[in-house]
Structures are given as structure tokens and as C-alpha cells.
Amino acid sequence: MILRRHLFSLFLAAPATAAPVSFNREILPILSDKCFHCHGPDASHREAELRLDIRAEAIKDDAVVPGKSADSEAILRILSTDPDEVMPPPKSHLTLTVKEKDLLKRWIDEGAEYQPHWSFIAPPASIAPPAVADAKWPRNDIDRFVLARLETEKLKPSSETTRERWLRRVTFDLTGLPPSQPEIDAFLSDQSPEAYEKVADRLLASTRFGERMAVPWLDVARYADSFGYQADIEMQTWPWRDWVIKALNENLPWDQFITQQLAGDLLPDATREQKLATAFNRLHRKTNEGGSIPEEMRQDGISDRIHTVGTAFLGLTFECSRCHDHKFDPILAKDYYSMAAFFNSIDEFGLIQGGENRGLTLPQPALMLPTPEQEKGLREKSGEIVRVKKEVSEIPAAHEADFQAWLAGKREPVDADLVAHFTLDDIKDGQLSNAAEKPEPPKPVEVASSSDPEKPADDADPAAPKKGKAPAKGAKSGANKPIDGKAGKALLCTGDDAISMTDFGIKKCHDPLTFSFWVKPGENYPRAVVLANTTSFDANYCGYELLLENGQLRWSLMREFPGNAISIQSAEKLPVNEWTHVTVTYDGSSRATGMRIDLNGKAAGTKIIRNNLTRDYRTSGTLNFGARGRDFGLRNGAIDDIRIYKRPITPIESAQIFDGSSLASLLAKPSLSSEETTSLRDYYFSAVHPQAREGVKKILAARTAWREVVDGVREISVMKEADEPRPAHILNRGAYDAPGEQVGRETPSFLPPFPKGAPRNRLGFAQWLTMPDQPLT
């Protein structure tokens, strides 16, 4: 393809024959040099509202009359001797030669046909080698094209170089290195007709060939192993570099080389190698600067992909059209953003995770690249999780008699796995006391640490101080103020000061948990942080968080939102200036189906926002209520009666916390309905039954073992199409926050149409890019 393209350019560049006149080769240079300044694409310099760069405009007012140069106003002006009429005007200091005037007349008389730029014309399927005077010099058809042009220019070929110099040239060209002395000696001693061919075959078979050929491609693809902005964090994209070298050494066909890099993830049954190839689209610069705006940086990444695709595959510079229609190329702003729409629909966040996560949390989507040993470990650990979960799932049926005996006996509520209960009644020096830890008389908070999070609590008073545990730091309330609350004192939040707590031991994405509290929103917030353990440095989306967005709760756990996260949203909205009891739970499964939101003691209707948490999050371990650094908090809202569990409490327990009676009343009833029995059975095997609780610890241990293997697996940023295409718009003047007309996925209008039947995604785009009549690729 490349060779054919080059030969075609030589063919077009040949001197003109007698007829017909070539617009691209002979007329366009004249118009461009002598006419377009005043009658071309730049409206700010255009005179007399005349355009000669577009045929329809040129013939509109008889400036050019096809077939009739004598009636064409442009020719009359060119031939005029009147200084007030002649074109180009004398003040321009531009003149036309007799030959140029004659060419323009002949062109018009022949019909004044325009052509697209020669690069936009599909090359012919074949070109017959030209005849040459020196029939002995050419050794192949390529030589005939070269010699024909040399003879036209009255030049002679250079003499054949020495064998030593040829070997040095070809070895450098194909491997980037000089030949060794043994290689030189072997070639000089080989006098067979195949000596040159043997050297070429040897060099092409060398692994260094792929390394040498990769160098210019890595430059075009803007390859780097760091992110490129001010902190320039390491990102290790060398696995993609190795893919390029391997593809070149294996002589991967050019269309597949392009397709896999643009859309390998969309190929049927895509392999890991094909998905890895799409890192080509993710090599753009990224930043973790706190003042950066995620959407702005995301749009910059999309633009970078368009610029790179335009340069690497189309030989066009698309940059100008990001803000306006191109002045000199036929690229419209609509073409730019229609093409960008193909590269717009991955779940990516515009910034790198900041703070302590620098260099650790890779921009999503990402592909894991386990070693063979890690793959074996993951299979074994995954199998163990499946085995243990099956074993634990069978416990309730196998121990139904235990449950019935418990029902028949003395039944008391057990607040199992409660690790903190902030009543907010005692506030001193900006600190809150923890009822689960509170000695008498009250003093500043000493929150329980959690070295043994799964220890059954059936035989212990959950409100009693835990023994043998070092106290954690106090829960600080900052400038938040105490007010009368739902269960005593509450805190009125400023929206800027977090109620901060530390060291509950809930730090990993497989740690089960529950947060339960009362909240009273102060207004209908577009966005407000209710609770979060995500970091408060440059980017805040790595950990767990509960947000209030336009009245709806969104409960999320994430490595990076949206690309690697699980998230659910409540259908019901929280009323403003009213107390609502909220419980959010998570079972440690890394699945959105393992999350729950309860409102006022009842399960809320929810929808899944994201369901793709594959990697652990990395956080400081600090838990914040009501605010978070560099985010919007619960301004003028209040929080009361916070409870934290290291277990997803059951619905009946949530109802008990809400009304203070649901579980206790149920336990006291002499007879139960089927639904009530089921509710108590779920509670019993979650909070009471020793073997079931021990089984939960086994699941946690199995997940922990699996996670330890996963945490060591390398990953690389790649492309992964979102479930739904993201809307694309023309951005006015290229500004991320000024969307204009919505556009669909289309290829540039001046190039061949999108192939029929091709999918409207990156894979279809790659098919368009590599179709036989594509003039540019």
C-alpha cells in the first residue's frame, strides 16, 4: 500500500503532457500563488465576493465560463492591459507568465474541471511501468519509474555503490545498527546472485528489525512512559511498545495493524493482545493538578486521539478544525467533532488520581496483564472463593434446626459487628464521642480500631468498651455546630468542614460494611458529599462515597469513577429540611448487586449506575461525613446518630435502627408469618449463628487472598466501549463547556463514504480507514 501510494505521487508529479491540462498539477499552483489571496478560502481577505477555489462559486457570476475562455471574466481581466482592470492588480506585485495565461485559457476551454487535492483521489489499482531509454539499467519495475523521471529531467542515475557501503546502509535501515565484522566478511565472500537477497532476508528476520521500524511509529503515536504534565508521573506503557515491535516482526498486515490499535477491543472474541493494542488511543497527556477540570482534560484526550489518527493514518492536521472550519483544507468543524464521536464513548475520568495514589491508580479503562504465574494464582484463588461461597450458602438449610431452636428460646436483639456509634450528644473541642467506646464521664472521642473485624458479638454487649484495642484518633467536627437533632444532639454542617473519623479498618474493596445515620438536607443540592473515605488531594474518586445529587442518593465504591466502579442510585428523593434515616450496605462482592440503600427502614428502589469494580481502591483510611476537600458538602444540612458496622446489616436491623422497635417487636411475637420468619432467618444467620458468621470470615479470607494476587498484576490504560454511546457536540471555539450542535459518528465529508454495513463504532471507523479505495491511508 505504501509503495503503491509513493509510485502514484511520482506519477502525478510528472511534467505535463500536451493535453489535457491537469488542474492539480498545472492550474491549482497558479491559482494558489496568484489568485487565492484575494479570491480564495480566507473570507477576511476576499475581494469582490469572488471565490476561485470552489468551482460552483467560480462559475456563478461568469468569472469562469466552462468551455468559453473568451467569455470568462477572469481571462478578460488577466489579458487586460488596463491597470485598473488587470488581474492580478499591479499593487500586488504578482504577474502571470505567457505560459501560465495560456494554461488557464486551455483549461477553461477544456471545461474548467476542478479536482480534489491529489491526495484525496483514490490511487489506481495498477500503473503500467513506463518505457525508458536505457533498458539495461533497471533491475525491476520500481527502477523503471525512477529512471523514467530521471530521463525526463535529463539526469543520470548515480553509479552503483560499493558492497561494503550497501551493506552498511541496508543494515542501518532495517535494524538501526551497523553490520558486525563477521557479517561484512560473510557478505563480501558471497559472490552468488542471491547475496543481496540473503542479507535482506537475514535482516528482516532479526528481532531488531521490529525495534528499528517501531521507532518512527512510536514517535507518531506520541509514545512515552510518563503522563507528560507538570508532575509527569510514570505510567509504564511499554507493554504496548512491545506489542508494536512484535507486530512488526511478525509482519502483521497493515490493515490489521491499524484496526487492532484503533479498535482491537471491538473485534469478535478479542484477545488480550488485541485489547492491549488499543493503548495507542490512550497515550495522550494526563494531569493530576488540583485546578484542572476533569471534563476539559477528557476533551483534550479525545482531541489528541483525533489529531494523532489524522496525522498517522490520513496525513492531515485536524487541529485547526477544533475551533473553526479549516481555512485551507476541506475539514469542517463538524467533520472534526463527528469523527471525535467515534472516540468519545469510553468510561474515563479526565484526571489522574492524585495525592497518595500518584503513580498507583492508572486512568481507566485499563487492562490487566498478569504473568503466567499470576494467572495460575488467580484461577486457584477464584476457585477457592467459589468453593467457600457454595459451602457458606448451604449453612442456613443445613442448620435450620438451630434457627428453629433459637426462635423457640429466649431471643434478644444483637447489634453484631458495630464498630462505632456516634450519638453526637457529647461535643468537646470540636470532637465527637463514640457511644461504643465512651467511658464515663464523657470525654473526647476514642474510636475503636478493628484488628478483629469479624469477631462474633452474640455473647457480648455491643455498647461495652472493646478490650485490648488501641484507640484511634478522635472524630473531628471542625466548624460544624451542634443543634437539636433526631436522637439528641446533631451537627449542622458548613459544607466545607468534614466530620472526620479514622481507623475503622474498612479500607479494602472486599471489606463488607454498613453506614447508618439520620440526615436532614438543607437544600436541594445539585451535588453534596454525605460521606466519603475517598482522598481529599487532587482527585477525589478512589474509595467509597455517598453523594446527594438533586435529592437522590448515589452510593459508590470505586478505583476510579466512572471507569472502574460499582454504583447505585436511589429512585426516591430525600425531602429538604426533613430528617430521613439512611442505611447503606455493601457485602464485599465487588458487584453492584451487593449494595443496598434503605430509607426510613425500608429498602429503596435503586438503579445500577456502574457495575465494574475490578481493582482495589487506595485510600488514606479517613472517613468524612458532610464534606470533602475540593468538593461540595452538605451545606446547612444536619447529620445525627451515626452507626458503622463491618457487616451488611439485614433489612430488619435497618428498620430497628430507624424506629427502635421493628426487630425487638418481631422477636417478642409469639407467632410469625412466613415473611416475618424469613426476615428473622436472614438476621439470625447474619448476626447470630456462629458457624454462618465463621463462614463469612472464610469468604473474606478467600477474597483477601485473591486480592493479594490481583494487586500485584500490572495494568495498562486501553479502550473499552461504554454500554451507551456518549452524546457528541460541536464545541464552540473548541471550549469544553460550550457544546453546540449535536453530531453523530461520521467520517469527513470530503472523503469516501462510510462503508455500508460497517458498525458505527471504532471498528467500523477502522474498516473505513483501511478500505481499498481509501485515498489517504
N, C-alpha and C positions, 0 to 999 in steps of 0.2 A: 504494500500500500504506500509506504513512504517513498520507495524508489519510483513507483508509477507517478506519484504526485510531483516529484522532483523533475522527472522527464517532461511532464506536462508543462511545468513552468518554463523549462528551456524551450519547449516547442512554441509557447505563446510569446516568448521573448525574442523569437527570431525576427529579422528585419522584414519589413512589409514587402509583399509581392505586388504586382501591378494592380490587381483587383481581387476581391473588393476591398474597400477601406475598412480597417478594423477600428471599431470605436475604442475599445480598451487600450489597444497598443498605440494608436496614432491620434485619435481625436481627443480622448479624455486628458492626456497630458497637456494638450494645447488649451483646452477649456480650463483646466485646473490652474495652469500657470498664468493665463492671460485674462480670464473672464470671471472665475468664481469669486474673486474678492468682492466684486460688486453685484454679481448675479448668481451667487451660489447659496449654500445652505445657511449661512450666518445672516439671520434677519437683521441684526444690528448694523450691518454694512451694506445691505441690499439696496440697490438703486432702481428706481422706476418700477418697482414691484415685479421685476423680471427675474425668473429663475431659469438657468440653463442646465442645472444639474438633474432636473426631472423632466422627462420628455413631455409629459402632459402639460406642464407649465410652459415649456419652451415653445410648443406649437399653439398654445391657447390664443395668443394675440398675433399670430403670424410672424413672430420673431424667427421661427424656423417653419418653413412650409415643405414638408416631406416631398421629395421628387422635383422641387422647383426652387433651385437656389436663386434664380433671378427674381423671384417674388418674396424671398426671405429677407425680412428687415435686418436681421443680424448680418447677412452677407452684404447688403447695401451699405450698412454702416461701416463694415470692415473695409470695403473698397472705396469709401468716400475719401475725397481729398479736402473736404471742408473741416477745419479744425474744431468747429462746433458740433459736427456730426460724427466724425470718425471714431471708431472704437478699435482698440482701447483708446481713451482720451489722451491727448498729449501730456497732461499733467500727471498721468500715471507712470510715465516713462517706460511703458510697455509697448512693444511693437510686434507685429506678425511678419514673418518672412513670406516670400512669394510661395515657397513650397507649402507652408502652413495654410495660407489662404486657399491654395489650390486643393489641398486635402479637405478642408472644410466644405468647399463647393462640391467636390466629388461625393463626399459623404452625404450631403443633403440630397443631391441628385439621385443617389442610390437608395434613398428612402429615409435617411436620418434615423436609422435604428440605433437605439441605446442598448447597452449590455450591462448586466450587473458587474461588479468588480470581478476580475478573472478568478479570484479565489472562491467566489460563490457559485461558479459554474462547475457542475459535476464533470470530472475528467472522463474522457472517452475510455471505453473498455480496453482498447489497444491502439497503439500508434505504430505505423509501419516504419522500420528503421530507414533513415534517409540514404540516398546514394552518396558516395564520396569519391573523390578523385583518386586518392591513394588507397586502393583496395587492399594493399598488403599490411598497412599499419593496424587496422582494427583486429582485435582478437575475439571480440564479442559484440553484441548489438549495442551495448552501452557505449563502447568505444566509437561506434558509428555515429551516434548522436553527438558525442563530444567533438569528433573530428569534423563533422559537417559544420558545426558552428565555428570551429577554428578556421576552416577553409573559407567560410563566408567572410570572416574578419581578416582574411589574408594572414593568418598566423600559422605557425608550425608547432606540432607537439614537442614538448621537452624530450630530450633523449632519455632512454631508459636508465634508471638509477642502478647503482651497484647492488649486488645481492646482500651485502652487509647492511647497507642503508635501508634497503627494502625490509629486511628482517627487523631492524630496529623500529622502523615506522609501524609495521603491522603489529608488532608485539606491544608497543606503547598504545596503539589504537584499541586493541582488543583486550588488554589486561591492565593497562596503566603502569606497567613496569617494563624495564629494559630486558632484552634477552640475556640469558646466562651464557657464559663461555661455552659450556658443553652444547647448548642449543645452537650457538653460532657455528661451532665446528661441525655439528651434525648436518646443518643445512648446507654449508659450503661444500661438504663432501658428497652430498646427494645431487648428482647431475641428471637424475631422471626427469622426464617431462612432468611428473606429478609432484615434484619437490615443493613447489609453492602451495599446492593444494594440501599436501600433508601438513605443512606449517599452519595453514589456516584451520584445518580440522583439529589439530592439537590445541590451538589457542581457544577455539570455540568450545572445546570440551573441558577446558580448565575452569575451576570454580572461580578463578579470578576474573573470568570474562563477565560473569554476572555482577561482580563487585564493581568492575570498571563501568559497565553500562548503567549501573544503578546511580552513579554519582550525578550525572546531569538530571536524571529523573527525580532524585531526592531534592535537588535544588528547585526544580519546577514545582514540586509538591510541597515546598516550604518546610521540609523536614527539620525537626530539632528535638532534642530530648529534654527540653525545658519549655515553660509556658510563654516566655517572651516579654512579659510586662515587668513592672518595677521590682517585684520580689523574685521573679524568674525561677519559680520552683521547678524542681525536677519532675518530669512526667514519664520518662522511660518509654518512648515509643519505638525503641529499637526492634521489638518483635515484628513490627510492620516493615521496617527496613530489611530484616532478614527474609520476610515474605517476598519483597521485591527482588532481592538477589536470587532467591530460589526460583521465582517465576521466570526470570531472565535466563538462568542457567538451564532450566527445563524447556526453554523455548515455548512458553505459553503463548498461544496465538494472540495477536494484538487485540482482537475484539474481546476475548476473554480477559485479557489483562486490564482493559478498560472497564468492562462490565463488573468484574469482581470488586474492583476498587470503588466503583460508584454504587453498586447495589448487590454485593455478594450476599448480604443478609436476606435478600428477597428472592434468591434463587430457590427452586424447589429442593427441599431437603438439604438446605445449605449446610456445608461442613464448617467446622471451626476455622479452618484455613480461609474459607471464602468470607466468613464474617470478619476475620482478622483483617482482610484486605481493605475493608471499609474504614479502617483507621485513617486512610487517605483523606476522608472528609472531615476528620476531627483534629487535624494538625494546626489549626488556626490558633492564634494567641488567645490566652485567657488571663484573667486577673483576679486577685483576691482583695483588691484595695477597698477599704470600707466605704468610700464615697461613690463607688461605682454602682450603676443601676443595672440589675440583672437583665431586664428586657433590652436595654441598649446594647449590652455586651452580647446577648443572644443574637440580636440582629446583626451585629458586627461579624459574628461567626458565620451566619448564613451568607452574608455578603462575601466573606472570604472564600467560601466554597464556590460561589458563582464566579468570582474573579479567577480562581485557580482553574476551574473547569474551562472557563473561556480562554485562558492563556494556554493551558496544557493540551486541550483537545480541539479547540476551534481557532486558535491563533488570533483571538480578538481581545481587545481590552474593554471590558464591560464597565469599568469603574465610573466613567463619566455619566452613564445612564442610571446610576444610583440616585442622582438628584434631578436629572432632566433628560429629555431626548438628546441623543448624541448629535453633535453639530456636523460631523463629517462622516461618520459611519452610520449605516441604516438601523442602528439599535435604538429602539424607543424605551422610555422608562417602563412602559407596560411590558415590553419584552423582558426587561431585567427582572421585574417582580413576578411575572408569570413563570419564568424559569426558576426563580428563587423558591417558588411554591413547591417544587419537587424536593427541595432540601430543607423544608421548613417544619416537618412533622415528626421530629423525634422528641422524646421527653427529656429535655435538657434544661438546666438552670444556667444562667449566664455567667455566674461567678464560680471560682474555685472555693471550696470550703476553707474558711480562714482559721485564725487562732491556732490552737494546738493541733488542728487537723492538717496543717500545711504539709503538702507532700504525701499525705497519708490517704486522703479521700479523693479519689480520682473522679473527674467530671463524668457524669452518667449520660447516656447508657454506656455500659462497659462490658467487656467480655473477659471472663476468667480464663486463664491459661495455665491449668495445672500441669505439673510434671507427671510422668507415668507413675511415680511413687505416690504422688498426691492423689491422682485419680484412683489408685487402688485403695488408699486410705479413705477417700470419700465414699467409695462403694461399700466398704466394710462398715463405716460409721453410719451411713444411711440405712443399711440393712439392720443395724442394731437398733436404730430409732424405730423402724417399722416393727421389729420384733417386740420391743418393750411396750410400745403403744398398744399392740394387739394384746399383750399379756395384761396390761392395766385395764383395757376396755372390757375384759372378761371378768374383772373383780366384782362389779355390782351383781351380776347374775349368779356368780358362784357364792356370794356371801349375802344373798337375800335374807337368809335366816338371821344373820347378825342385825340387819336393818329392822326386821320384824321384832326381834328381841328388844332392840333399843326403843322402838315405838311403844312397846308394851311396858317398858320400865320408866324410870324417872328421867324425864327429858328436860335439859336445861340449855338455853342458848350458849353457844361457844363462839367467841369472837376470835377465831383462829387466824394466825399469821398477821395480826395487826402489829405494825411496826411503829406507827406514830398516830397520835390523836391530838390535834391542836384544838383545844376548846376556845382559845383566844381570850379567855377570861383574865388571864394574868399577863400584863404587858409591862415590861420594865426596861428602860434604857434601849428602847427600840427592839426588844427581843420578846418572842412569844414562848410560852411554856408548853410543854408536851405532856398531856394528861397521862400518857402511857409510861412516862418516866418521872412524873412530877413528885418530888418528895414534899413533905410538909415541914414548915410553911413553904408556899410557892417561892421559887427563885427563877432566875433566867434559864432559858431552855437548855436541856441536855438531851439531845435526841438519840435514840437507840441506834447503835451501829448494828450490822447484821451479818455477823460471821457465820451464823447458822440459820439461814432464812427459812428452811423447810421444817424446822423442829415442830412436831405436833404440839398443839396448845390445849388439848382436851382436858388435861389434868391440872391446868394452871389458870390462875386469874389473869386474864389478858390485861387488866389495868394495873397489875402489880409490877414494880420495877424489875427489869431483867437483870440477872446477876452475871458477873464475870465478863461484862462488856464495857469497853472504853467509851465514854461519852463523846458524841460528835459535837461539832461546832453548833452554836445557837442558831435558831431560825430568826433572821433579822428582818424587821419590818420597815426600816428606813423611815421616810416621812409620812407613811400611811398613818391614818388616825383611827383610834378606837371609837366605835359608835355602838348604839344598841343594835343587837343582831337578832338572828333567828333562834340561837341557842345560848344566849348570854351576850357576851361582847363579840363584835365583828370588827373587821378592818375596812375602812373606807380608803380605796386605792387612789393614788395620784395618777396612775397610768405610766409613771416614769420610775417609780421605786418598787422593786420586786420584794415580795416576801420570800427570802432566800433560805433554803434548808440544804443540808449536806449529809452525805454518807448514810443513805438508806440501803445501799448495796444493790439497788435496782439500776444497773448500769449497762447490761447487755441486751441485745435484741431477743434473746431467748429467755429472759427473766420474766415470769408471769407477774402481774401487778394489778392493783386497783387503786384508783383515787376517788374519794367520795367527799362531797362538801356542798355547802349552800352558797349560791351566788345570786347577786342582785345587780343586773346591768344598769349602768347609769344613763345609757343612751343606746340608740340603735347603731352600733359600731360597724363601719364597713369592714374593719378588721381589728381584733383586740386579742392579746395573749391572755388566756386564762391560766394555763400552767405550761411549763416547758422546762426540760433539762438540757435543751439544745444550747450550744455555746453562744456567748454574747460578744464575740470578737467581730471579725469582718463579715462572716456569713453565718446565718443562724439556723441552718436547716440540716442538722445532723443529731438525731436523738429522738425524743418523743415530745409531743406538744398537743395541747388542746386550744384551739382558736375559736373565737366567736366572730362569725362573718355574716353581717346583715341578719343577725338574730339566730343563725344556725350554728350548731357546734360542729367542728371538724376535728376528729381525733386521729392522730397520725403517729407512726413510728417510721423513721427514715434514715437511710445512709445519706441520701441527697434527694430532696424533693424537686421535681416530680419523678425523676428517672429511676430511683431505687427506694421505694417506699410502699407502705400499706397505709391506707387512709379511708375513713368512713365519715359520712356527713349525716347529721340528723335532719329528718324532714320537717319536724316541728320547730318552731321558732320560740326562743325564750322571751317572755314579756319584759318590757323595760320597767324599771323601778318596782319590780316584784321579786320576792325570793323564790328561787327554783332549786330543788335538790338535784344534784348531778352526780352520777356514778359512771365512771368509765373503766372498763376492764380490758385485759389482754392476756391470752393464755400461753404466750411464748412460742407459738407455732410459726411465726413469720408469715402468717396469712391474714388477710383482711377478715376472713370468716371467723377468726379467733378474737375479734374485737367486738365490744358491745358498748352502747350508750344507754343509760337509764335516766329518765326524767321523772322526778317525783315518785320514785319507787316502782316505775313501770318501764319495760323495755321500749325504747323509742324506735320508730321506724327510721331506717337508715339506708343510704345507698353507698356502694363502694366507689370511691374516687380513684384509688390506686391499689394494685394488688401485686407488687413485685419487689419484695424485700429479700435480696439475696446475700447482702453483706452486712456485717455488724456495724453499728454506728460507734463513733468515738466521741465521748463527751467528757466534761470535767467532773461529772457526778453531782453537780449542784442542781437543785430543783428550785424553780422560781414560780411563784404564783403572782398574777396580776400585772406583770411587766417583764420585759427582757431588753437587754441592751440593743440599741439601734432598731427598735420595733415599736409598734403601737400597743399600749397597755390598756388595762381596764379602768380608764379614766372615770372618776366619780362613781365607780362601781364598788360593790362590797363583797367580801368573802367571809364565811364563817364555818366553824366546825369541820376542820379538815381531817380526814382519816386516810391512812395509807396502808395498804396490805401487800404482802408478797404472794398473792394468790388472786385469781379472778373470782371474786365472791359471787355467789349464786343470786338469782333474782330475788329470792325470798329474803336474803340478807340485806339486799339493797332496799327492799321495801321496809324492813325492820329499822334501818338507819333513818329512813325518811319519816316514818310515823311512830317509831318507838314501840310498836306493838304487833306488827304482822307476824313475825316469826314466833314471838312469845305466845301469842294467842293461838297460833296453829299448834304449837307444841302442847298447849293446855287443853285442846279439844278432845273430847272422849271418842269421837268418831270422825273419820275423814273421807272426803270424796276422792275419787280416783285422781283428779287433777292435784288436789292437795297432797295426796300421798306421793305423787311423782315429784312435786316441789320439795318435799321433805327428804325424799330419797336422794335427789341431787345434792341437797345441802349436807346430808349425812356422809355421803362418800367424798365430798369435797372437804368438809371441815372436821369430821369426827372420826371416821373409820381408820384405824391405824394402818392397815395394810394398803388401803387405797391411797392414803397420804404418802406412804412409803413408795408406792408406785409412781406418784407424781415426782418424787425426788429422783427416781430412776430415769424417768423421761428427761428431766432437767439435766441429769448427768450425761445421758446419751447425746442430747443436743449440745451440751458443752464440749464433749469430745469431738463431735462433728465440726463445731465452730472453730475449735483449735486448729483443725486441718485447713478449713476454708480461709481462716485469717492469714495463713501463710501463702495462699495462692496469688500469683501475680495477676493483675488485670490491666486492660488497655481500653481506652475510650474508642468506641466504634459507633456505627449507625444501627439503630433499631427503630423501625417504624412504629409510631404511636397507633393505638387502636382506632382513633378517629383523626382524619386529616385536620391540621390546624388551619384556620382561615388565613388567607394571604391578601395583603393590600398593597397598592402603590403607596409608598411613604413619601409624602410631600417634602421635597427638598432633601429626601433621604433621612428625615428625622424619625427616630423610632416611635415617638409619641404623637406623630401626625399622620395617622392612617387615612388614606383616601379611598379611591375606588377599589372594591374587592375584585380580585382576579383569580382565575383558575390555573391549573397546571397546563401551560402551553409552552411550546418551543418558539424561538424567534420567528417572526412573521416573514422575514426576508429569506429564510432558509427552507429546505424541503419540508413538507407537512409531516406531522406525526404519523408513524406507520399505523395502518388500520389493524385493529385487533390487539395492539400493544396495550398493556396495563398503564393507567395514568399514575405512574409512580416512578421511582428512580430506576427500576428495572426497565420499564418502557422507555425512559429517557436514554438509558444506555443503548437500547436497541435502535433508537432513532440516531444516536450518535455514531453507531457502527454500521448502519445500513449501507449497501453498496453504492447508492447514488448520493451519499452524504459528501458534499464537495470539500468540507474543511478537514474532518478527521482523516 
